[in-house]
Structure formats: C-alpha cells, structure tokens
C-alpha cells in the first residue's frame, strides 16, 4: 500500500512530528520562565498544534482506507468472475492478492498505533513540564465533539470494515476447490490464516478492555510493553500453556491462604509456648522477613526457569508448615519461627507475576493479571475463614491437632497435593525462544515491514545525540530521552540501577504503597490481641471478622473500576482514599472509654476498604508511569512494589511486638501513632506532587 501510493518522504510527513512538538514544549517552558508568554496562550497554541497534527494523521488514514477499499472492490469483481468459472490457480492468486491487502492493512494499523503512542507521550511530557492536567482537558473536550478527529486515531474508525471484507473473502477462498463457505452462515468455523491472525492481534492492541479488568490488571502491577511486536506475540503463543498458568494462580491463592490462616490463632499459639501474646507480631512477620530476600532470588531464578522455583516454593512451604505444626509438641517458639521463615522463603509471587508477564499472550494477559489479583483476594478471605473452621482438639500418637497446629497440618497437605499436581502438569516454557527473542524481533520487523515503514519510525524516535544537544539547554528530559536509544529498553541489572529509574512521583507512589501495607498489617496482625483484650472475642469470631474484611476486596474493586474511576480523576480518588485511611486511623484510637465493638469494626472497615481503593488506584498510576526498563528482568516494577510492601509488613509486625512490652492496654494507640504519622506524610507528599502523579 505505502510503496504503491505514497513516496517515502510523503508518508513520513504524515506521522506525528514528535521532535517538533517536544521542541515547542521546551520553548514554551523557557518563554513562561522569562515572562514572554502567559499560560493561557501556551495552552491555546499547543491545543491548535495538536489539532493540526491529528487532522494530518486522520486525513492520511482516510485516504489510505479509501485506497484499500478500491483494491478490495476490484478483487471482489475478480472473485465474482471466479464463481462462474472457478480455476484453482486463479483462486490461489486471488487469495495472495487479498493477503497483500491484509499486509498493507497491518502497516496502516502500525501507522495508527505509533501515532497514538506519540500523542500519549507528548501529552504526558506537557503535563510533567508544566504541572497542568492538560491531557484530561484535551481528551475530554475532543473525545465526543462532533468535529473532533481524535476518535479516528484512538478508536480506529473504519478499519473494522476493511478487516471484515478481507476475512470474509479469504474464508470463502480457503478451500481453493470452488467450495465457498460463508462466515455468516458458519460463524464458529475458524479461519486459520497468519495474516488474519496478525490483523486481529494488532486490532486487539488498539482496543481497550473493560474498566474492571484494566483496574484489576494494573492492581497486579504486571508490567506490559506499550508496543509489542508481532514476533513477541508469536513467542507468547508458543509459550502459553493454560494448565501452567492455572498452577501459578493456585500457587498465589495457597500462599495468601498460608499467610493469613495463622492470624486468628497466632496470639494463642504464642501464649501456649510461654511467650507473650504480642509475639504474634514476630510470628506473623517472620514470613514477611524471609519474603524480602526470597522475592529477589525467585525473580532472578525465573530468568532461567519457572518450574524449579515453583517446586522449591512448594517444598519450602511444605517443610515450613510441618515445623509450624510440630512447634506445639516440641514446646519451642524457635521451631515455630523457623517454620514461618521457611514459609516466607517459599514466596513465589515474583515468579507468578513474571510468568504472566512473559508467558501469557498479550490478548489475554489482562485477564490473567485480573485472575492474579482475584486469587490473592480470595486467599486473603479464605485463610482466616479456614482457621475459624479448625476449632477442634485431638491427638494421633504423640502429635497434637488443635486450633493452633491444624493450620500448619492443613496447609502442609495442601502444598503436598499442589507439588504432585505441579510435577505432573506444569510445562516449562521454551527458553530457546526467549533467548533469541531480541534478534528475531529486529529481523522480523525488517521482513514483515519494508524499509519504508522502518523509516517512518524516525519522526517519533529521537537520536541520543539530538537529545544531548537539547539537554545542553538545561532541560530535564522525561522518560522519552531514555526510550530513544536501544539501551533504554534493557532491563535494570541491579537494585541501584532500578532505583535510579524512579522519578520523584514514582517514589511518592511507592511511599503510599508502603503506608497502606503498613496500616493494613497493623490492623490485621494485632486484631486477635486487640479483640481478645477489649471484647473477649473467640478465635472463631476473629476469623469471621478477618474473612469479612477479605471478602470486600473484589466488590470494592468492581465499584471503583466500573463506576468511581469513571466519575472522578484517579488523582482525586488517590488523595480522597488517603484522607479516608487517615480518618479510619483516627477513629481507631482508644480515647473514649469504654472501647466499643462498633467503633473498632467501623473504623477497621473504613481503614481497610479505603486502603484497598488506594492500593488499586496507586498501582494503576504506578503501572502507567513506571519506566519501560522495569517491565522485564530481575529488578522489575513488580519486584520493587513487592519489596516496598513486604518491608512495610515486617516493620509493622515488629512494631506490634515491641509495643507489646509496654502492655496490651497501650498496644492499640502506640501502634496507631506511626500509622498516623506515615499516612499524614504520604498525604503531604501527594499534595506536593499532585500534578505530576499521572
């Protein structure tokens, strides 16, 4: 299409001129700084420039769609003639002609996608430079306006008709024997043609999924490439194995059950072994301490294999739960803690995230990410609920089975069954494909897209030398300057290099994540001690309370993903959620005597639900602004967020134990004070970076 109807220079001129627009943004910044331009004039001028760029793109898009339609009309005439006198050789030639149109349509989809990415990047750059929510204003005013052409770029209007025409005709010609089958008469009949598959994959990349799935997928913080190549999709399809994905999700579910099943009984278990009830903080937190280290080596291990880390995880958790259960008969708090450490060493959540990111096809990766979050939420609810059901006491030989030890025995059996299932059903992805991924990708781009199309990328990509010249003007470049070179796509190789990729706004969001994990861990881990001291709750009642909190996770995400996120900006929801967490903390303090059940339950519910909303919104924002270099490799974005949350849990559990030395009467208020301080700090940090969190 492009070589036949447009010269190289002409087509290049229809791409968004990212280099020019970035230079204009820098000029605007200088003019505002010296006072030669006001903000209103800059916004008006930049809006006009964007409108012109989009109009240029859309007019070329419509022109090329018309050329494709003309070619299809001529091919349809040949198709009709062949129906009268079918010849196999001519049918094969006609199929190749339709495929050629499909290849040109792929190039047009590539054109649309590159321009859509360019528009998002320049809008993001403008917002960061001027601290103004211009993106929100521009999209809202242009999205549904009758004269706006923005929808042509982001909704690829008209392309669906061309896809349908190519698919229908190839479907009718696939037999090559004169037997014509209609896709409308047999819609379930699949069309196996590589061109159609590539077109569908490209269209899927341009089509937005439902808000709820987007929200849950971002909640998992499984980083995704902004512009996956066809070869990358082929690698994903070859590596994908549904049972292996299911095993990763089950691993996530069981680990969350294992984490929270001990919470209702940890204080009783500590007392039975001669320790203070508040030692439950160390018992619960020991798992998180080990997870700080296990997350790193599991992430590194997943560079080479997925099966062995999952096997090791299952064995470590099996051994850890056995030790946890045997600690009662050994009458040893040390054995109990060692058992929990072993459980933490088996935390394979980094592997679970990495498997979804690397081995699940792009078209279903969002659903898999949502499944990861759902499995975590379900495990969080099932853990305490299961502990509430294990209220019995008996002995077999010299082994004691009661409410303290049964969580260990039950989880040991669960991990043993899982290990057997894993050994039988897991399929290791091909590492040869992944190792050759980068060179194959570059070769495939050259083969799949002609030299002209490769040249079209240049208006969007800026050489590092040009960036350096612009940097000499004193301008701090955003993420685009890193993404302009090949090195910018290489994953971070150390914690230090990953940390250097974090912008101030990302650091604030990690602080928010640290805060919400800290306050949630304080609420959950000390719940059994607090409720026993103030309300004399039984283990079963504590289990019901914790399970009820866990069951709110998915409904809250549904409401936020489908409704609240459509009514308010994410940054508004973020700040409001932080304030609600702060209110929940304030309401939890024991100031009024006596401390009542309604006060504790209501304040805990406000705190937990607000923290859940905050976590989803915060990770959604984090996934948007995280550097592409943190989407793969050992030190990826998921690992950084996991480490921030795990460290928060460790500190929170340690706070509970240390505060316990001052007496249970002071435990609640003392543990809430640091929660309040961290929460207020995160609110202040959010306000200072309020306009740069997107």
KEVEX-30291 format. One record per residue (C-alpha): residue in three letters; x, y, z. Coordinates in steps of 0.05 Angstrom, whole numbers. Last residue first. Layout:
{"ALA" {X Y Z}}
...
REM end
This chain:
{"UNK" {-1 217 723}}
{"UNK" {27 234 792}}
{"UNK" {56 300 767}}
{"UNK" {0 349 787}}
{"UNK" {-6 328 859}}
{"UNK" {68 323 872}}
{"UNK" {67 368 934}}
{"UNK" {-3 344 953}}
{"UNK" {19 271 948}}
{"UNK" {79 284 993}}
{"UNK" {33 316 1045}}
{"UNK" {-15 258 1041}}
{"UNK" {42 208 1047}}
{"UNK" {69 243 1109}}
{"UNK" {0 243 1140}}
{"UNK" {-5 168 1130}}
{"UNK" {65 155 1157}}
{"UNK" {50 194 1220}}
{"UNK" {-19 162 1230}}
{"UNK" {10 92 1223}}
{"UNK" {67 111 1270}}
{"UNK" {15 130 1322}}
{"UNK" {-32 71 1311}}
{"UNK" {16 20 1341}}
{"UNK" {21 60 1406}}
{"UNK" {-54 71 1410}}
{"UNK" {-72 -3 1403}}
{"UNK" {-16 -32 1446}}
{"UNK" {-26 13 1507}}
{"UNK" {-73 -34 1546}}
{"UNK" {-34 -94 1520}}
{"UNK" {28 -73 1559}}
{"UNK" {90 -33 1544}}
{"UNK" {127 -95 1521}}
{"UNK" {72 -105 1469}}
{"UNK" {95 -43 1432}}
{"UNK" {158 -80 1411}}
{"UNK" {118 -139 1384}}
{"UNK" {68 -96 1347}}
{"UNK" {122 -52 1318}}
{"UNK" {159 -113 1292}}
{"UNK" {96 -134 1255}}
{"UNK" {90 -65 1224}}
{"UNK" {164 -63 1205}}
{"UNK" {160 -130 1170}}
{"UNK" {95 -111 1135}}
{"UNK" {125 -47 1108}}
{"UNK" {186 -85 1084}}
{"UNK" {139 -132 1047}}
{"UNK" {101 -75 1014}}
{"UNK" {163 -39 989}}
{"UNK" {194 -105 967}}
{"UNK" {132 -125 928}}
{"UNK" {129 -56 895}}
{"UNK" {202 -62 873}}
{"UNK" {192 -134 850}}
{"UNK" {132 -116 807}}
{"UNK" {170 -58 775}}
{"UNK" {226 -104 753}}
{"UNK" {293 -120 783}}
{"UNK" {301 -190 754}}
{"UNK" {285 -172 682}}
{"UNK" {225 -143 648}}
{"UNK" {177 -84 653}}
{"UNK" {226 -41 693}}
{"UNK" {262 -15 631}}
{"UNK" {195 10 607}}
{"UNK" {198 62 662}}
{"UNK" {139 63 710}}
{"UNK" {90 119 695}}
{"UNK" {28 79 676}}
{"UNK" {38 20 722}}
{"UNK" {46 67 781}}
{"UNK" {-20 101 767}}
{"UNK" {-56 34 768}}
{"UNK" {-16 14 829}}
{"UNK" {-40 75 866}}
{"UNK" {-112 68 844}}
{"UNK" {-116 -5 866}}
{"UNK" {-78 5 931}}
{"UNK" {-119 67 950}}
{"UNK" {-185 30 940}}
{"UNK" {-159 -27 983}}
{"UNK" {-133 22 1036}}
{"UNK" {-201 57 1038}}
{"UNK" {-235 -11 1048}}
{"UNK" {-187 -30 1104}}
{"UNK" {-189 37 1142}}
{"UNK" {-264 46 1136}}
{"UNK" {-276 -27 1157}}
{"UNK" {-228 -21 1216}}
{"UNK" {-262 43 1239}}
{"UNK" {-330 11 1235}}
{"UNK" {-308 -54 1270}}
{"UNK" {-270 -19 1326}}
{"UNK" {-322 34 1340}}
{"UNK" {-380 -15 1336}}
{"UNK" {-343 -63 1384}}
{"UNK" {-335 -10 1437}}
{"UNK" {-275 19 1475}}
{"UNK" {-302 42 1542}}
{"UNK" {-278 96 1549}}
{"UNK" {-269 144 1491}}
{"UNK" {-196 154 1470}}
{"UNK" {-177 87 1443}}
{"UNK" {-154 106 1373}}
{"UNK" {-189 71 1315}}
{"UNK" {-227 133 1292}}
{"UNK" {-162 169 1277}}
{"UNK" {-136 110 1236}}
{"UNK" {-200 107 1195}}
{"UNK" {-197 182 1184}}
{"UNK" {-125 175 1158}}
{"UNK" {-147 119 1111}}
{"UNK" {-204 165 1087}}
{"UNK" {-153 220 1073}}
{"UNK" {-110 172 1033}}
{"UNK" {-171 149 994}}
{"UNK" {-191 221 978}}
{"UNK" {-120 235 952}}
{"UNK" {-119 175 906}}
{"UNK" {-191 184 883}}
{"UNK" {-174 255 862}}
{"UNK" {-110 231 828}}
{"UNK" {-150 179 790}}
{"UNK" {-198 231 763}}
{"UNK" {-270 223 783}}
{"UNK" {-335 195 754}}
{"UNK" {-308 139 710}}
{"UNK" {-259 115 764}}
{"UNK" {-318 113 813}}
{"UNK" {-362 69 769}}
{"UNK" {-333 7 737}}
{"UNK" {-264 0 767}}
{"UNK" {-280 30 835}}
{"UNK" {-344 -10 844}}
{"UNK" {-313 -74 819}}
{"UNK" {-250 -63 861}}
{"UNK" {-293 -54 923}}
{"UNK" {-332 -118 908}}
{"UNK" {-266 -156 898}}
{"UNK" {-233 -134 963}}
{"UNK" {-294 -136 1010}}
{"UNK" {-287 -211 1022}}
{"UNK" {-221 -200 1058}}
{"UNK" {-254 -156 1110}}
{"UNK" {-308 -208 1122}}
{"UNK" {-254 -262 1129}}
{"UNK" {-219 -220 1182}}
{"UNK" {-283 -210 1223}}
{"UNK" {-304 -283 1215}}
{"UNK" {-236 -307 1238}}
{"UNK" {-238 -261 1299}}
{"UNK" {-305 -290 1318}}
{"UNK" {-279 -362 1310}}
{"UNK" {-218 -347 1352}}
{"UNK" {-262 -323 1409}}
{"UNK" {-274 -249 1424}}
{"UNK" {-262 -225 1494}}
{"UNK" {-281 -153 1474}}
{"UNK" {-223 -109 1495}}
{"UNK" {-165 -157 1506}}
{"UNK" {-188 -212 1458}}
{"UNK" {-206 -161 1404}}
{"UNK" {-138 -126 1409}}
{"UNK" {-96 -190 1410}}
{"UNK" {-133 -223 1352}}
{"UNK" {-134 -159 1311}}
{"UNK" {-59 -145 1320}}
{"UNK" {-39 -175 1254}}
{"UNK" {-97 -150 1213}}
{"UNK" {-99 -76 1232}}
{"UNK" {-24 -67 1237}}
{"UNK" {-15 -103 1170}}
{"UNK" {-66 -58 1137}}
{"UNK" {-32 4 1165}}
{"UNK" {36 -18 1139}}
{"UNK" {11 -41 1071}}
{"UNK" {-23 26 1061}}
{"UNK" {39 65 1081}}
{"UNK" {88 26 1038}}
{"UNK" {42 34 977}}
{"UNK" {38 109 990}}
{"UNK" {113 112 996}}
{"UNK" {118 74 930}}
{"UNK" {72 126 900}}
{"UNK" {116 182 926}}
{"UNK" {177 148 896}}
{"UNK" {141 143 830}}
{"UNK" {127 219 833}}
{"UNK" {200 234 847}}
{"UNK" {222 192 786}}
{"UNK" {248 122 796}}
{"UNK" {298 99 743}}
{"UNK" {356 110 791}}
{"UNK" {324 58 838}}
{"UNK" {326 5 784}}
{"UNK" {400 19 772}}
{"UNK" {413 13 847}}
{"UNK" {371 -50 854}}
{"UNK" {413 -82 800}}
{"UNK" {411 -100 726}}
{"UNK" {354 -57 702}}
{"UNK" {322 -85 639}}
{"UNK" {347 -63 570}}
{"UNK" {297 -20 533}}
{"UNK" {335 45 545}}
{"UNK" {398 14 517}}
{"UNK" {367 15 448}}
{"UNK" {361 90 449}}
{"UNK" {302 139 449}}
{"UNK" {269 107 509}}
{"UNK" {315 143 557}}
{"UNK" {300 212 527}}
{"UNK" {226 195 527}}
{"UNK" {226 183 602}}
{"UNK" {230 257 616}}
{"UNK" {285 305 596}}
{"UNK" {310 358 645}}
{"UNK" {322 420 604}}
{"UNK" {385 460 614}}
{"UNK" {396 479 542}}
{"UNK" {451 427 540}}
{"UNK" {396 375 545}}
{"UNK" {374 395 475}}
{"UNK" {442 377 447}}
{"UNK" {442 312 486}}
{"UNK" {374 293 459}}
{"UNK" {399 304 389}}
{"UNK" {458 258 402}}
{"UNK" {412 205 432}}
{"UNK" {372 201 368}}
{"UNK" {298 218 370}}
{"UNK" {244 168 355}}
{"UNK" {176 191 331}}
{"UNK" {197 223 265}}
{"UNK" {243 164 255}}
{"UNK" {192 109 258}}
{"UNK" {172 121 186}}
{"UNK" {239 96 162}}
{"UNK" {221 26 185}}
{"UNK" {158 31 142}}
{"UNK" {199 49 81}}
{"UNK" {247 -9 91}}
{"UNK" {191 -59 86}}
{"UNK" {152 -86 145}}
{"UNK" {148 -160 157}}
{"UNK" {219 -176 137}}
{"UNK" {252 -117 173}}
{"UNK" {207 -124 234}}
{"UNK" {221 -199 236}}
{"UNK" {296 -187 236}}
{"UNK" {290 -140 295}}
{"UNK" {246 -188 334}}
{"UNK" {289 -248 319}}
{"UNK" {349 -211 347}}
{"UNK" {311 -194 411}}
{"UNK" {276 -260 424}}
{"UNK" {333 -308 413}}
{"UNK" {339 -322 488}}
{"UNK" {263 -324 495}}
{"UNK" {254 -376 441}}
{"UNK" {310 -420 467}}
{"UNK" {279 -416 537}}
{"UNK" {218 -455 516}}
{"UNK" {166 -451 571}}
{"UNK" {166 -507 623}}
{"UNK" {101 -546 623}}
{"UNK" {69 -560 691}}
{"UNK" {21 -618 695}}
{"UNK" {52 -677 732}}
{"UNK" {103 -643 777}}
{"UNK" {55 -586 792}}
{"UNK" {-1 -633 811}}
{"UNK" {46 -671 858}}
{"UNK" {70 -605 889}}
{"UNK" {-1 -580 897}}
{"UNK" {-21 -642 935}}
{"UNK" {39 -632 981}}
{"UNK" {24 -558 988}}
{"UNK" {-48 -573 1010}}
{"UNK" {-25 -627 1059}}
{"UNK" {24 -578 1091}}
{"UNK" {-30 -525 1092}}
{"UNK" {-77 -570 1132}}
{"UNK" {-22 -590 1181}}
{"UNK" {1 -519 1194}}
{"UNK" {-69 -491 1202}}
{"UNK" {-84 -552 1248}}
{"UNK" {-30 -534 1298}}
{"UNK" {-62 -475 1335}}
{"UNK" {-135 -496 1331}}
{"UNK" {-117 -566 1353}}
{"UNK" {-83 -629 1328}}
{"UNK" {-29 -655 1374}}
{"UNK" {20 -708 1351}}
{"UNK" {43 -760 1400}}
{"UNK" {0 -818 1373}}
{"UNK" {-57 -782 1339}}
{"UNK" {-84 -729 1386}}
{"UNK" {-148 -688 1388}}
{"UNK" {-172 -616 1393}}
{"UNK" {-221 -579 1348}}
{"UNK" {-235 -509 1322}}
{"UNK" {-209 -514 1251}}
{"UNK" {-268 -478 1220}}
{"UNK" {-246 -408 1242}}
{"UNK" {-177 -420 1213}}
{"UNK" {-210 -434 1145}}
{"UNK" {-245 -367 1148}}
{"UNK" {-180 -332 1166}}
{"UNK" {-145 -361 1104}}
{"UNK" {-205 -359 1057}}
{"UNK" {-210 -283 1055}}
{"UNK" {-137 -270 1038}}
{"UNK" {-137 -329 990}}
{"UNK" {-196 -299 952}}
{"UNK" {-161 -232 947}}
{"UNK" {-97 -263 922}}
{"UNK" {-134 -306 871}}
{"UNK" {-173 -245 848}}
{"UNK" {-109 -205 839}}
{"UNK" {-76 -260 798}}
{"UNK" {-140 -271 758}}
{"UNK" {-140 -197 739}}
{"UNK" {-69 -206 714}}
{"UNK" {-92 -267 674}}
{"UNK" {-150 -227 644}}
{"UNK" {-102 -171 625}}
{"UNK" {-53 -221 595}}
{"UNK" {-107 -250 550}}
{"UNK" {-90 -214 484}}
{"UNK" {-17 -204 503}}
{"UNK" {-5 -279 505}}
{"UNK" {17 -307 573}}
{"UNK" {90 -329 580}}
{"UNK" {130 -266 599}}
{"UNK" {85 -222 642}}
{"UNK" {42 -279 669}}
{"UNK" {104 -319 686}}
{"UNK" {137 -259 718}}
{"UNK" {79 -245 764}}
{"UNK" {77 -317 788}}
{"UNK" {152 -319 795}}
{"UNK" {153 -256 838}}
{"UNK" {96 -286 879}}
{"UNK" {140 -347 893}}
{"UNK" {142 -339 969}}
{"UNK" {175 -404 992}}
{"UNK" {227 -369 1035}}
{"UNK" {169 -339 1073}}
{"UNK" {143 -408 1092}}
{"UNK" {213 -428 1114}}
{"UNK" {214 -367 1159}}
{"UNK" {147 -387 1188}}
{"UNK" {174 -455 1206}}
{"UNK" {236 -425 1237}}
{"UNK" {191 -381 1280}}
{"UNK" {152 -440 1306}}
{"UNK" {215 -481 1317}}
{"UNK" {242 -423 1359}}
{"UNK" {178 -417 1399}}
{"UNK" {190 -488 1423}}
{"UNK" {141 -533 1461}}
{"UNK" {164 -591 1417}}
{"UNK" {92 -613 1413}}
{"UNK" {68 -543 1395}}
{"UNK" {127 -530 1348}}
{"UNK" {106 -591 1306}}
{"UNK" {52 -551 1269}}
{"UNK" {98 -494 1248}}
{"UNK" {153 -544 1230}}
{"UNK" {104 -581 1184}}
{"UNK" {82 -514 1155}}
{"UNK" {153 -494 1139}}
{"UNK" {171 -561 1107}}
{"UNK" {111 -558 1060}}
{"UNK" {124 -484 1046}}
{"UNK" {196 -498 1028}}
{"UNK" {177 -558 984}}
{"UNK" {123 -518 947}}
{"UNK" {170 -459 935}}
{"UNK" {226 -504 912}}
{"UNK" {179 -536 861}}
{"UNK" {155 -467 838}}
{"UNK" {226 -443 831}}
{"UNK" {243 -506 792}}
{"UNK" {186 -499 742}}
{"UNK" {196 -427 723}}
{"UNK" {265 -429 694}}
{"UNK" {325 -386 674}}
{"UNK" {305 -314 686}}
{"UNK" {256 -340 738}}
{"UNK" {315 -353 784}}
{"UNK" {329 -278 787}}
{"UNK" {258 -262 809}}
{"UNK" {259 -320 858}}
{"UNK" {325 -295 886}}
{"UNK" {298 -225 897}}
{"UNK" {229 -244 924}}
{"UNK" {262 -294 972}}
{"UNK" {301 -240 1007}}
{"UNK" {243 -195 1029}}
{"UNK" {200 -257 1034}}
{"UNK" {241 -282 1092}}
{"UNK" {222 -222 1133}}
{"UNK" {149 -227 1110}}
{"UNK" {143 -298 1138}}
{"UNK" {174 -277 1203}}
{"UNK" {121 -222 1208}}
{"UNK" {65 -267 1231}}
{"UNK" {105 -300 1286}}
{"UNK" {140 -234 1302}}
{"UNK" {74 -198 1311}}
{"UNK" {45 -258 1348}}
{"UNK" {98 -241 1400}}
{"UNK" {43 -195 1425}}
{"UNK" {11 -253 1463}}
{"UNK" {73 -261 1506}}
{"UNK" {113 -325 1501}}
{"UNK" {104 -390 1540}}
{"UNK" {91 -436 1481}}
{"UNK" {15 -435 1494}}
{"UNK" {17 -359 1496}}
{"UNK" {49 -355 1427}}
{"UNK" {-3 -403 1398}}
{"UNK" {-59 -362 1429}}
{"UNK" {-31 -298 1397}}
{"UNK" {-22 -331 1328}}
{"UNK" {-93 -360 1328}}
{"UNK" {-132 -311 1285}}
{"UNK" {-71 -292 1242}}
{"UNK" {-48 -363 1225}}
{"UNK" {-92 -372 1163}}
{"UNK" {-69 -305 1136}}
{"UNK" {-3 -321 1102}}
{"UNK" {-19 -393 1083}}
{"UNK" {-84 -372 1050}}
{"UNK" {-44 -319 1011}}
{"UNK" {7 -372 991}}
{"UNK" {-49 -420 970}}
{"UNK" {-81 -369 924}}
{"UNK" {-16 -348 891}}
{"UNK" {5 -420 879}}
{"UNK" {-65 -433 851}}
{"UNK" {-53 -375 802}}
{"UNK" {14 -404 781}}
{"UNK" {-17 -473 772}}
{"UNK" {-72 -443 728}}
{"UNK" {-19 -411 684}}
{"UNK" {16 -478 677}}
{"UNK" {-51 -511 660}}
{"UNK" {-65 -458 606}}
{"UNK" {2 -466 570}}
{"UNK" {28 -406 532}}
{"UNK" {100 -408 508}}
{"UNK" {85 -414 434}}
{"UNK" {31 -360 437}}
{"UNK" {76 -313 475}}
{"UNK" {133 -322 425}}
{"UNK" {84 -307 368}}
{"UNK" {61 -244 405}}
{"UNK" {134 -222 412}}
{"UNK" {144 -234 338}}
{"UNK" {84 -190 322}}
{"UNK" {115 -133 363}}
{"UNK" {90 -108 430}}
{"UNK" {81 -33 436}}
{"UNK" {70 -9 507}}
{"UNK" {103 -70 537}}
{"UNK" {66 -94 599}}
{"UNK" {85 -91 672}}
{"UNK" {47 -137 719}}
{"UNK" {27 -88 773}}
{"UNK" {-27 -135 800}}
{"UNK" {-73 -75 812}}
{"UNK" {-60 -55 740}}
{"UNK" {-94 -120 718}}
{"UNK" {-151 -109 768}}
{"UNK" {-165 -39 741}}
{"UNK" {-159 -58 669}}
{"UNK" {-206 -117 680}}
{"UNK" {-256 -71 714}}
{"UNK" {-250 -17 661}}
{"UNK" {-267 -65 604}}
{"UNK" {-215 -77 550}}
{"UNK" {-188 -22 504}}
{"UNK" {-178 -39 431}}
{"UNK" {-115 -18 396}}
{"UNK" {-75 -78 418}}
{"UNK" {-133 -123 399}}
{"UNK" {-132 -93 329}}
{"UNK" {-59 -113 321}}
{"UNK" {-73 -184 345}}
{"UNK" {-133 -190 298}}
{"UNK" {-90 -166 239}}
{"UNK" {-35 -216 256}}
{"UNK" {-85 -273 260}}
{"UNK" {-116 -251 194}}
{"UNK" {-48 -251 161}}
{"UNK" {-30 -319 191}}
{"UNK" {-92 -352 163}}
{"UNK" {-132 -404 200}}
{"UNK" {-204 -381 194}}
{"UNK" {-245 -413 249}}
{"UNK" {-315 -440 236}}
{"UNK" {-359 -415 292}}
{"UNK" {-392 -362 248}}
{"UNK" {-418 -414 199}}
{"UNK" {-472 -380 157}}
{"UNK" {-441 -311 167}}
{"UNK" {-371 -336 154}}
{"UNK" {-396 -361 87}}
{"UNK" {-369 -424 56}}
{"UNK" {-349 -426 -18}}
{"UNK" {-330 -493 -48}}
{"UNK" {-292 -479 -113}}
{"UNK" {-232 -522 -94}}
{"UNK" {-186 -470 -65}}
{"UNK" {-216 -487 4}}
{"UNK" {-192 -421 34}}
{"UNK" {-228 -378 -17}}
{"UNK" {-292 -364 23}}
{"UNK" {-253 -351 87}}
{"UNK" {-204 -306 50}}
{"UNK" {-264 -266 24}}
{"UNK" {-297 -258 91}}
{"UNK" {-232 -241 129}}
{"UNK" {-211 -188 78}}
{"UNK" {-280 -155 79}}
{"UNK" {-285 -157 155}}
{"UNK" {-216 -126 165}}
{"UNK" {-234 -70 117}}
{"UNK" {-299 -56 155}}
{"UNK" {-263 -57 222}}
{"UNK" {-214 -5 197}}
{"UNK" {-270 47 191}}
{"UNK" {-258 81 258}}
{"UNK" {-190 64 290}}
{"UNK" {-216 82 361}}
{"UNK" {-155 121 385}}
{"UNK" {-137 155 319}}
{"UNK" {-206 166 290}}
{"UNK" {-232 185 359}}
{"UNK" {-186 245 359}}
{"UNK" {-218 274 297}}
{"UNK" {-262 323 333}}
{"UNK" {-318 356 294}}
{"UNK" {-376 322 330}}
{"UNK" {-343 331 399}}
{"UNK" {-341 266 437}}
{"UNK" {-267 258 453}}
{"UNK" {-243 328 438}}
{"UNK" {-261 367 501}}
{"UNK" {-250 309 548}}
{"UNK" {-185 288 515}}
{"UNK" {-155 358 517}}
{"UNK" {-175 375 588}}
{"UNK" {-151 309 617}}
{"UNK" {-86 313 579}}
{"UNK" {-75 386 601}}
{"UNK" {-73 368 675}}
{"UNK" {-21 421 689}}
{"UNK" {46 414 725}}
{"UNK" {80 449 666}}
{"UNK" {135 401 647}}
{"UNK" {101 337 672}}
{"UNK" {35 352 637}}
{"UNK" {70 370 571}}
{"UNK" {110 305 573}}
{"UNK" {48 263 585}}
{"UNK" {13 297 526}}
{"UNK" {75 285 483}}
{"UNK" {77 211 503}}
{"UNK" {3 198 493}}
{"UNK" {4 230 424}}
{"UNK" {65 191 403}}
{"UNK" {34 126 426}}
{"UNK" {-28 140 384}}
{"UNK" {16 158 325}}
{"UNK" {54 92 330}}
{"UNK" {-12 54 336}}
{"UNK" {-44 87 275}}
{"UNK" {16 75 230}}
{"UNK" {22 3 254}}
{"UNK" {-51 -7 237}}
{"UNK" {-37 21 168}}
{"UNK" {22 -27 160}}
{"UNK" {-23 -84 181}}
{"UNK" {-73 -62 129}}
{"UNK" {-18 -66 77}}
{"UNK" {-6 -139 97}}
{"UNK" {-81 -152 92}}
{"UNK" {-83 -123 22}}
{"UNK" {-26 -170 4}}
{"UNK" {-66 -227 35}}
{"UNK" {-125 -210 -11}}
{"UNK" {-78 -213 -70}}
{"UNK" {-50 -279 -46}}
{"UNK" {-120 -307 -42}}
{"UNK" {-134 -283 -112}}
{"UNK" {-72 -318 -138}}
{"UNK" {-94 -383 -104}}
{"UNK" {-163 -376 -136}}
{"UNK" {-132 -363 -204}}
{"UNK" {-91 -427 -199}}
{"UNK" {-151 -467 -174}}
{"UNK" {-197 -445 -230}}
{"UNK" {-270 -429 -216}}
{"UNK" {-314 -409 -276}}
{"UNK" {-376 -372 -252}}
{"UNK" {-352 -361 -181}}
{"UNK" {-286 -338 -210}}
{"UNK" {-320 -277 -240}}
{"UNK" {-348 -256 -173}}
{"UNK" {-279 -261 -141}}
{"UNK" {-249 -219 -197}}
{"UNK" {-301 -165 -183}}
{"UNK" {-287 -171 -108}}
{"UNK" {-213 -160 -122}}
{"UNK" {-230 -94 -156}}
{"UNK" {-272 -73 -96}}
{"UNK" {-217 -94 -48}}
{"UNK" {-167 -51 -84}}
{"UNK" {-214 9 -81}}
{"UNK" {-227 -3 -6}}
{"UNK" {-152 -5 7}}
{"UNK" {-144 61 -29}}
{"UNK" {-201 91 11}}
{"UNK" {-170 67 76}}
{"UNK" {-105 100 54}}
{"UNK" {-140 167 43}}
{"UNK" {-177 161 109}}
{"UNK" {-112 149 147}}
{"UNK" {-78 207 111}}
{"UNK" {-135 253 131}}
{"UNK" {-132 226 202}}
{"UNK" {-58 237 212}}
{"UNK" {-60 309 186}}
{"UNK" {-121 324 228}}
{"UNK" {-85 297 289}}
{"UNK" {-24 341 277}}
{"UNK" {-67 402 265}}
{"UNK" {-108 390 328}}
{"UNK" {-43 381 368}}
{"UNK" {-16 447 342}}
{"UNK" {-81 483 359}}
{"UNK" {-80 454 430}}
{"UNK" {-8 476 438}}
{"UNK" {-25 547 418}}
{"UNK" {-86 551 464}}
{"UNK" {-48 522 523}}
{"UNK" {11 568 512}}
{"UNK" {-34 629 505}}
{"UNK" {-68 612 571}}
{"UNK" {-2 601 607}}
{"UNK" {26 670 591}}
{"UNK" {85 682 545}}
{"UNK" {145 729 548}}
{"UNK" {153 721 624}}
{"UNK" {224 693 626}}
{"UNK" {200 626 654}}
{"UNK" {138 624 611}}
{"UNK" {181 633 548}}
{"UNK" {231 579 570}}
{"UNK" {176 528 585}}
{"UNK" {141 544 519}}
{"UNK" {206 533 482}}
{"UNK" {216 465 514}}
{"UNK" {145 445 495}}
{"UNK" {158 470 424}}
{"UNK" {220 426 419}}
{"UNK" {178 367 441}}
{"UNK" {127 383 388}}
{"UNK" {180 387 333}}
{"UNK" {211 320 352}}
{"UNK" {143 287 358}}
{"UNK" {122 305 288}}
{"UNK" {62 258 286}}
{"UNK" {68 216 223}}
{"UNK" {41 245 159}}
{"UNK" {108 273 135}}
{"UNK" {138 203 135}}
{"UNK" {87 181 84}}
{"UNK" {107 236 36}}
{"UNK" {182 225 45}}
{"UNK" {175 151 29}}
{"UNK" {131 162 -32}}
{"UNK" {58 144 -30}}
{"UNK" {11 100 -69}}
{"UNK" {50 38 -87}}
{"UNK" {103 38 -33}}
{"UNK" {50 53 21}}
{"UNK" {0 0 0}}
REM end
